[in-house]
Amino acid sequence: MVGVGGVGQVLRRLGYPRLFDRFGVRIRTMVVLGGVPVTTALLAVLTSLVTVAVAPVQAGMVRGVFTLLQATAVSDCWAVRHYGGFSGILGRR
């Protein structure tokens, strides 16, 4: 069932432009980072077959949008001209 998380990643990445247009980088970061522990907890406590099938998709959605958030947060917070340097610093950690 955990393999269906990839479906969630694709779905959320397709919906990211709407999230990007509506909210600033701080709100997007809070929403995405808030979703990580929630979906992880759901994976740990849910036991019915339906919820075990849905929770990995939700976890995949969070992981999928987190990747895009990392890519866009640097240019949103600082100028595009600093993208290479700041991305290198963030990627090093």
Helices and strands as residue ranges (DSSP letters): G 2-4, H 5-22, H 25-45, H 49-77, G 80-82, H 83-92
